[in-house]
Amino acid sequence: MMGSQTSRTRFRTLMALLAISIMLPSSPVSAQGDEVRFEGRVSWIAGETMVVSTDDAPSVRVDLTHVDQDEYQRLTTGDFVIVTGTISDDANRVFATSIERAP
């Protein structure tokens, strides 16, 4: 039963990432590992993980290990951000390379 839940979660995450790639024609995503750029609101941040909620897709888990801490340390729940990064091989998260607070 646990595997089924994990599969559904991964499927929803992949669908969110694909939806984001469709919404952003300037950054097409054709495969995992490609660069993506999307915007949304910070749902939460814990350690080196952030969850961003978008208007048109489910939430996206963002790995912050490749981003300078000063790009995200002052962000709080509800802040509007632009995330640039790559989709993980397992399509379970985005490895961020840049986090910008949107105007």
N, CA, C and O atoms as a DFTB+ gen file, in Angstrom:
412 C
 N C O
     1  1       0.824      -1.199       0.000
     2  2       0.000       0.000       0.000
     3  2       0.865       1.259       0.000
     4  3       0.533       2.246      -0.657
     5  1       1.974       1.220       0.739
     6  2       2.859       2.375       0.811
     7  2       3.444       2.690      -0.570
     8  3       3.561       3.859      -0.939
     9  1       3.817       1.646      -1.344
    10  2       4.358       1.846      -2.676
    11  2       3.375       2.539      -3.597
    12  3       3.767       3.367      -4.420
    13  1       2.110       2.210      -3.464
    14  2       1.076       2.828      -4.274
    15  2       0.980       4.326      -3.996
    16  3       0.847       5.127      -4.921
    17  1       1.049       4.696      -2.733
    18  2       1.009       6.106      -2.349
    19  2       2.228       6.841      -2.903
    20  3       2.105       7.957      -3.408
    21  1       3.405       6.218      -2.810
    22  2       4.624       6.824      -3.330
    23  2       4.528       7.004      -4.837
    24  3       4.938       8.038      -5.363
    25  1       3.994       6.015      -5.533
    26  2       3.833       6.110      -6.983
    27  2       2.890       7.247      -7.360
    28  3       3.156       7.987      -8.308
    29  1       1.799       7.388      -6.629
    30  2       0.856       8.482      -6.908
    31  2       1.511       9.834      -6.664
    32  3       1.312      10.769      -7.439
    33  1       2.292       9.945      -5.591
    34  2       2.975      11.197      -5.281
    35  2       3.964      11.545      -6.379
    36  3       4.020      12.690      -6.828
    37  1       4.743      10.567      -6.813
    38  2       5.704      10.818      -7.894
    39  2       4.995      11.185      -9.183
    40  3       5.445      12.073      -9.906
    41  1       3.893      10.515      -9.480
    42  2       3.126      10.823     -10.680
    43  2       2.607      12.261     -10.630
    44  3       2.716      12.997     -11.610
    45  1       2.046      12.659      -9.489
    46  2       1.540      14.033      -9.355
    47  2       2.666      15.043      -9.507
    48  3       2.481      16.081     -10.143
    49  1       3.839      14.753      -8.928
    50  2       4.973      15.661      -9.049
    51  2       5.412      15.773     -10.501
    52  3       5.663      16.873     -10.994
    53  1       5.503      14.635     -11.187
    54  2       5.890      14.659     -12.599
    55  2       4.884      15.451     -13.419
    56  3       5.270      16.233     -14.287
    57  1       3.610      15.256     -13.155
    58  2       2.572      15.998     -13.879
    59  2       2.691      17.493     -13.604
    60  3       2.494      18.309     -14.505
    61  1       3.013      17.855     -12.364
    62  2       3.199      19.274     -12.031
    63  2       4.371      19.849     -12.808
    64  3       4.281      20.952     -13.346
    65  1       5.466      19.109     -12.869
    66  2       6.626      19.593     -13.596
    67  2       6.341      19.707     -15.092
    68  3       6.785      20.658     -15.735
    69  1       5.619      18.764     -15.637
    70  2       5.255      18.842     -17.045
    71  2       4.306      20.006     -17.308
    72  3       4.427      20.691     -18.323
    73  1       3.368      20.229     -16.399
    74  2       2.447      21.363     -16.549
    75  2       3.211      22.670     -16.516
    76  3       2.919      23.590     -17.280
    77  1       4.193      22.752     -15.627
    78  2       5.017      23.963     -15.544
    79  2       5.765      24.164     -16.847
    80  3       5.853      25.286     -17.347
    81  1       6.306      23.088     -17.403
    82  2       7.062      23.221     -18.648
    83  2       6.161      23.668     -19.804
    84  3       6.610      24.404     -20.683
    85  1       4.921      23.242     -19.811
    86  2       3.978      23.647     -20.859
    87  2       3.616      25.118     -20.712
    88  3       3.448      25.819     -21.710
    89  1       3.494      25.593     -19.465
    90  2       3.126      26.983     -19.220
    91  2       4.243      27.939     -19.600
    92  3       3.995      29.125     -19.814
    93  1       5.461      27.443     -19.687
    94  2       6.613      28.301     -19.930
    95  2       7.281      27.931     -21.258
    96  3       8.296      27.234     -21.260
    97  1       6.738      28.378     -22.362
    98  2       7.277      27.980     -23.650
    99  2       8.710      28.435     -23.872
   100  3       9.398      27.870     -24.723
   101  1       9.185      29.438     -23.136
   102  2      10.563      29.887     -23.300
   103  2      11.549      28.907     -22.690
   104  3      12.746      28.991     -22.968
   105  1      11.075      27.977     -21.863
   106  2      11.934      26.973     -21.238
   107  2      11.313      25.594     -21.405
   108  3      10.873      24.992     -20.426
   109  1      11.272      25.085     -22.637
   110  2      10.606      23.796     -22.829
   111  2      11.327      22.672     -22.111
   112  3      12.554      22.669     -22.006
   113  1      10.558      21.723     -21.620
   114  2      11.118      20.562     -20.949
   115  2      10.747      19.346     -21.771
   116  3       9.567      19.038     -21.940
   117  1      11.748      18.658     -22.280
   118  2      11.472      17.474     -23.068
   119  2      11.886      16.212     -22.339
   120  3      11.446      15.119     -22.697
   121  1      12.725      16.345     -21.322
   122  2      13.182      15.176     -20.580
   123  2      13.664      15.601     -19.210
   124  3      13.931      16.777     -18.960
   125  1      13.768      14.630     -18.337
   126  2      14.289      14.918     -17.011
   127  2      15.712      15.435     -17.158
   128  3      16.425      15.040     -18.080
   129  1      16.125      16.309     -16.261
   130  2      17.457      16.881     -16.313
   131  2      17.509      18.181     -17.094
   132  3      18.498      18.908     -16.997
   133  1      16.472      18.499     -17.869
   134  2      16.429      19.754     -18.599
   135  2      16.140      20.902     -17.637
   136  3      15.591      20.702     -16.553
   137  1      16.517      22.095     -18.052
   138  2      16.271      23.269     -17.212
   139  2      14.796      23.660     -17.251
   140  3      14.154      23.635     -18.302
   141  1      14.283      24.019     -16.090
   142  2      12.917      24.530     -15.978
   143  2      12.968      25.853     -15.243
   144  3      13.905      26.133     -14.494
   145  1      11.958      26.651     -15.465
   146  2      11.806      27.930     -14.761
   147  2      10.320      28.098     -14.509
   148  3       9.519      28.028     -15.440
   149  1       9.945      28.320     -13.249
   150  2       8.534      28.478     -12.922
   151  2       8.395      29.418     -11.745
   152  3       9.363      29.701     -11.039
   153  1       7.184      29.895     -11.545
   154  2       6.919      30.802     -10.432
   155  2       5.780      30.259      -9.588
   156  3       4.941      29.490     -10.057
   157  1       5.773      30.673      -8.347
   158  2       4.724      30.248      -7.429
   159  2       4.968      30.837      -6.056
   160  3       5.855      31.668      -5.862
   161  1       4.165      30.390      -5.113
   162  2       4.279      30.869      -3.730
   163  2       4.908      29.801      -2.854
   164  3       4.642      28.608      -3.006
   165  1       5.747      30.256      -1.935
   166  2       6.399      29.342      -0.998
   167  2       5.339      28.768      -0.061
   168  3       4.642      29.513       0.629
   169  1       5.221      27.443      -0.041
   170  2       4.328      26.773       0.912
   171  2       5.040      26.552       2.231
   172  3       4.486      26.798       3.301
   173  1       6.290      26.079       2.140
   174  2       7.115      25.908       3.324
   175  2       8.571      25.679       2.939
   176  3       8.885      25.274       1.820
   177  1       9.448      25.953       3.902
   178  2      10.884      25.692       3.756
   179  2      11.337      24.987       5.021
   180  3      11.014      25.408       6.132
   181  1      12.094      23.901       4.841
   182  2      12.679      23.185       5.973
   183  2      14.049      22.682       5.538
   184  3      14.154      21.903       4.590
   185  1      15.078      23.115       6.213
   186  2      16.428      22.691       5.844
   187  2      16.756      23.122       4.436
   188  3      16.732      24.312       4.121
   189  1      17.065      22.154       3.580
   190  2      17.419      22.446       2.198
   191  2      16.322      22.009       1.222
   192  3      16.597      21.672       0.071
   193  1      15.077      22.022       1.703
   194  2      13.922      21.688       0.867
   195  2      12.885      22.793       0.973
   196  3      12.606      23.297       2.061
   197  1      12.319      23.161      -0.163
   198  2      11.249      24.146      -0.208
   199  2      10.132      23.554      -1.061
   200  3      10.400      22.861      -2.043
   201  1       8.900      23.821      -0.696
   202  2       7.758      23.432      -1.514
   203  2       7.122      24.706      -2.040
   204  3       6.816      25.629      -1.286
   205  1       6.927      24.734      -3.378
   206  2       6.354      25.895      -4.050
   207  2       5.013      25.484      -4.650
   208  3       4.929      24.492      -5.374
   209  1       3.978      26.241      -4.351
   210  2       2.648      26.010      -4.911
   211  2       2.465      26.924      -6.103
   212  3       2.724      28.126      -6.032
   213  1       2.012      26.334      -7.207
   214  2       1.758      27.118      -8.407
   215  2       0.253      27.237      -8.602
   216  3      -0.516      26.478      -8.012
   217  1      -0.159      28.175      -9.417
   218  2      -1.589      28.371      -9.664
   219  2      -2.194      27.248     -10.493
   220  3      -3.335      26.846     -10.263
   221  1      -1.424      26.740     -11.464
   222  2      -1.978      25.812     -12.440
   223  2      -1.554      24.357     -12.251
   224  3      -1.940      23.507     -13.053
   225  1      -0.778      24.046     -11.223
   226  2      -0.285      22.677     -11.049
   227  2      -0.143      22.392      -9.553
   228  3      -0.154      23.305      -8.727
   229  1      -0.012      21.114      -9.227
   230  2       0.219      20.784      -7.812
   231  2       1.541      21.378      -7.325
   232  3       2.316      21.918      -8.115
   233  1       1.787      21.277      -6.041
   234  2       3.012      21.795      -5.451
   235  2       4.226      21.053      -5.993
   236  3       4.147      19.884      -6.373
   237  1       5.353      21.763      -6.018
   238  2       6.607      21.202      -6.507
   239  2       7.637      21.252      -5.381
   240  3       7.845      22.293      -4.756
   241  1       8.280      20.102      -5.133
   242  2       9.340      20.046      -4.126
   243  2      10.632      20.529      -4.774
   244  3      11.006      20.081      -5.858
   245  1      11.309      21.454      -4.089
   246  2      12.518      22.075      -4.621
   247  2      13.684      21.759      -3.696
   248  3      13.628      22.040      -2.499
   249  1      14.739      21.175      -4.251
   250  2      15.965      20.876      -3.521
   251  2      16.856      22.112      -3.597
   252  3      17.175      22.582      -4.690
   253  1      17.259      22.638      -2.447
   254  2      18.006      23.894      -2.389
   255  2      19.516      23.708      -2.234
   256  3      20.230      24.690      -2.036
   257  1      20.015      22.485      -2.317
   258  2      21.427      22.226      -2.027
   259  2      22.394      22.909      -2.989
   260  3      23.559      23.097      -2.641
   261  1      21.948      23.290      -4.196
   262  2      22.827      23.922      -5.181
   263  2      22.588      25.427      -5.305
   264  3      23.012      26.053      -6.277
   265  1      21.915      25.994      -4.324
   266  2      21.596      27.425      -4.335
   267  2      22.294      28.075      -3.145
   268  3      22.338      27.505      -2.054
   269  1      22.838      29.269      -3.361
   270  2      23.425      30.005      -2.244
   271  2      22.336      30.295      -1.215
   272  3      21.227      30.701      -1.562
   273  1      22.670      30.083       0.042
   274  2      21.687      30.251       1.113
   275  2      21.114      31.658       1.149
   276  3      19.957      31.835       1.531
   277  1      21.887      32.661       0.761
   278  2      21.365      34.032       0.801
   279  2      20.232      34.253      -0.200
   280  3      19.520      35.253      -0.101
   281  1      20.044      33.339      -1.169
   282  2      18.939      33.468      -2.118
   283  2      17.607      33.050      -1.515
   284  3      16.555      33.424      -2.034
   285  1      17.629      32.273      -0.419
   286  2      16.362      31.782       0.134
   287  2      16.225      31.933       1.645
   288  3      15.144      31.672       2.174
   289  1      17.256      32.336       2.355
   290  2      17.182      32.352       3.816
   291  2      16.162      33.327       4.382
   292  3      15.699      33.137       5.507
   293  1      15.800      34.354       3.645
   294  2      14.822      35.330       4.142
   295  2      13.409      35.085       3.611
   296  3      12.487      35.839       3.922
   297  1      13.242      34.037       2.816
   298  2      11.911      33.740       2.287
   299  2      11.018      33.173       3.380
   300  3      11.478      32.457       4.269
   301  1       9.742      33.501       3.300
   302  2       8.777      32.976       4.254
   303  2       7.556      32.453       3.497
   304  3       7.385      32.715       2.307
   305  1       6.741      31.734       4.191
   306  2       5.520      31.193       3.607
   307  2       4.716      32.311       2.950
   308  3       4.490      33.365       3.544
   309  1       4.290      32.063       1.721
   310  2       3.493      33.042       0.995
   311  2       4.283      33.934       0.058
   312  3       3.696      34.595      -0.799
   313  1       5.618      33.969       0.202
   314  2       6.417      34.784      -0.708
   315  2       6.302      34.249      -2.131
   316  3       6.292      33.037      -2.346
   317  1       6.217      35.148      -3.089
   318  2       6.141      34.799      -4.502
   319  2       7.562      34.679      -5.030
   320  3       8.348      35.615      -4.886
   321  1       7.913      33.532      -5.648
   322  2       9.276      33.292      -6.094
   323  2       9.317      32.782      -7.529
   324  3       8.329      32.274      -8.060
   325  1      10.485      32.932      -8.136
   326  2      10.781      32.347      -9.443
   327  2      11.917      31.356      -9.214
   328  3      12.977      31.720      -8.703
   329  1      11.690      30.112      -9.592
   330  2      12.660      29.049      -9.389
   331  2      13.220      28.620     -10.744
   332  3      12.468      28.392     -11.691
   333  1      14.535      28.515     -10.826
   334  2      15.205      27.967     -12.005
   335  2      15.986      26.752     -11.534
   336  3      16.636      26.796     -10.490
   337  1      15.924      25.663     -12.300
   338  2      16.653      24.469     -11.912
   339  2      16.462      23.349     -12.913
   340  3      16.048      23.573     -14.051
   341  1      16.771      22.132     -12.471
   342  2      16.625      20.955     -13.320
   343  2      15.772      19.910     -12.611
   344  3      15.762      19.823     -11.384
   345  1      15.059      19.122     -13.404
   346  2      14.219      18.057     -12.860
   347  2      15.108      16.885     -12.478
   348  3      15.992      16.497     -13.242
   349  1      14.879      16.324     -11.306
   350  2      15.660      15.175     -10.855
   351  2      15.393      13.968     -11.749
   352  3      14.367      13.905     -12.425
   353  1      16.322      13.009     -11.750
   354  2      16.174      11.808     -12.578
   355  2      14.909      11.028     -12.245
   356  3      14.302      10.413     -13.121
   357  1      14.513      11.056     -10.960
   358  2      13.308      10.324     -10.570
   359  2      12.045      11.170     -10.708
   360  3      10.958      10.720     -10.347
   361  1      12.178      12.386     -11.225
   362  2      11.061      13.314     -11.444
   363  2      10.285      13.592     -10.165
   364  3       9.080      13.843     -10.196
   365  1      10.985      13.545      -9.050
   366  2      10.345      13.742      -7.751
   367  2      10.568      15.145      -7.199
   368  3       9.940      15.528      -6.211
   369  1      11.459      15.919      -7.828
   370  2      11.764      17.254      -7.335
   371  2      12.532      18.028      -8.402
   372  3      12.936      17.483      -9.430
   373  1      12.719      19.313      -8.125
   374  2      13.547      20.169      -8.964
   375  2      14.780      20.539      -8.159
   376  3      14.671      20.984      -7.016
   377  1      15.959      20.356      -8.756
   378  2      17.201      20.822      -8.138
   379  2      17.363      22.278      -8.541
   380  3      17.690      22.573      -9.690
   381  1      17.139      23.185      -7.608
   382  2      17.196      24.610      -7.910
   383  2      18.639      25.058      -8.143
   384  3      19.564      24.608      -7.468
   385  1      18.802      25.947      -9.107
   386  2      20.077      26.606      -9.321
   387  2      19.952      28.096      -9.008
   388  3      20.954      28.789      -8.829
   389  1      18.714      28.578      -8.945
   390  2      18.464      29.978      -8.638
   391  2      17.058      30.129      -8.049
   392  3      16.100      29.526      -8.532
   393  1      16.957      30.941      -7.004
   394  2      15.670      31.311      -6.406
   395  2      15.634      32.831      -6.365
   396  3      16.521      33.462      -5.791
   397  1      14.611      33.417      -6.973
   398  2      14.463      34.875      -6.963
   399  2      13.136      35.238      -6.340
   400  3      12.122      34.603      -6.628
   401  1      13.125      36.251      -5.490
   402  2      11.854      36.764      -4.984
   403  2      11.244      37.588      -6.115
   404  3      11.866      38.521      -6.624
   405  1      10.038      37.237      -6.496
   406  2       9.364      37.931      -7.595
   407  2       8.768      39.233      -7.090
   408  3       8.386      39.346      -5.926
   409  1       8.694      40.223      -7.989
   410  2       8.121      41.522      -7.586
   411  2       6.628      41.447      -7.346
   412  3       6.007      42.453      -7.003
